[in-house]
Amino acid sequence: MQMLAVPLGFVLTLCFSGPAIAGQEPPVLAATTPLPAVDGGDFRHFDVALGHDRLFVSSEVNSTIQIFRLRSGAHLSSVRDYRQESA
């Protein structure tokens, strides 16, 4: 079983940072979250549910949606066998 670490701190920084301001420090990786059930990466789509403290990340390679708790970065679950129809 391979382990993949998602740079969750970086993703959260991108979600909540807004436009970059000249002279501001660049984002720093705050934490990683291991994903034991994900082989490879190819994370292209992200969605945030602030009211539910959740981050949803689709893994096209594995046909899964990974669900995380925003505040802690904890991996909560995987929705398996998710396939998106091509347009």
C-alpha positions as CSV (number, residue, x, y, z in Angstrom):
1,M,0.0,0.0,0.0
2,Q,1.5,3.3,-1.1
3,M,1.2,6.5,1.0
4,L,0.6,9.9,-0.6
5,A,0.8,13.1,1.4
6,V,-1.5,15.9,0.3
7,P,-0.1,19.4,1.0
8,L,-3.3,20.3,2.8
9,G,-1.8,23.4,4.4
10,F,-1.0,24.7,0.9
11,V,-4.5,23.9,-0.4
12,L,-6.1,25.6,2.6
13,T,-3.9,28.6,2.1
14,L,-4.9,28.9,-1.5
15,C,-8.6,28.6,-0.6
16,F,-8.6,31.3,2.0
17,S,-5.8,33.7,1.1
18,G,-7.5,35.8,-1.5
19,P,-5.5,37.9,-3.9
20,A,-1.7,38.1,-3.4
21,I,-0.4,41.3,-2.0
22,A,2.9,42.7,-3.1
23,G,5.6,42.2,-0.5
24,Q,3.6,39.5,1.4
25,E,5.4,36.4,2.5
26,P,4.8,33.3,0.3
27,P,2.7,30.5,1.7
28,V,4.4,27.9,3.8
29,L,3.5,24.2,4.1
30,A,1.9,23.8,7.5
31,A,1.1,20.1,7.5
32,T,0.6,17.0,5.4
33,T,-2.1,14.3,5.6
34,P,-1.2,10.7,4.6
35,L,-3.7,9.0,2.2
36,P,-3.1,5.2,2.4
37,A,-5.8,4.3,-0.1
38,V,-4.7,6.7,-2.9
39,D,-2.1,5.5,-5.5
40,G,-0.7,8.4,-7.5
41,G,-2.3,11.8,-7.4
42,D,-4.0,13.8,-10.1
43,F,-6.1,15.9,-7.8
44,R,-7.8,18.4,-10.1
45,H,-11.0,19.5,-8.4
46,F,-11.5,20.9,-4.9
47,D,-14.5,22.1,-3.1
48,V,-15.0,23.6,0.4
49,A,-18.0,23.4,2.7
50,L,-17.1,26.0,5.3
51,G,-20.3,25.5,7.3
52,H,-19.5,21.8,7.7
53,D,-15.8,22.2,8.1
54,R,-15.1,20.0,5.1
55,L,-12.7,19.9,2.1
56,F,-13.6,17.6,-0.8
57,V,-10.9,16.5,-3.3
58,S,-11.5,14.4,-6.4
59,S,-8.8,11.8,-7.4
60,E,-9.4,11.0,-11.0
61,V,-6.8,8.3,-11.1
62,N,-8.5,6.3,-8.3
63,S,-12.1,7.4,-9.1
64,T,-12.6,8.6,-5.5
65,I,-13.5,11.7,-3.7
66,Q,-11.5,12.3,-0.5
67,I,-13.1,14.1,2.4
68,F,-11.1,16.1,5.0
69,R,-11.9,18.1,8.1
70,L,-10.7,21.7,7.4
71,R,-9.6,22.7,10.8
72,S,-7.5,19.7,11.7
73,G,-6.7,18.4,8.2
74,A,-7.8,14.9,9.2
75,H,-8.8,12.5,6.4
76,L,-12.4,11.5,7.2
77,S,-13.4,9.2,4.4
78,S,-13.2,8.2,0.7
79,V,-16.2,7.9,-1.7
80,R,-15.1,5.0,-4.0
81,D,-16.0,4.2,-7.6
82,Y,-16.9,7.8,-8.4
83,R,-16.6,8.3,-12.2
84,Q,-17.2,11.6,-13.9
85,E,-18.7,11.6,-17.4
86,S,-16.6,13.3,-20.0
87,A,-18.1,16.3,-21.6
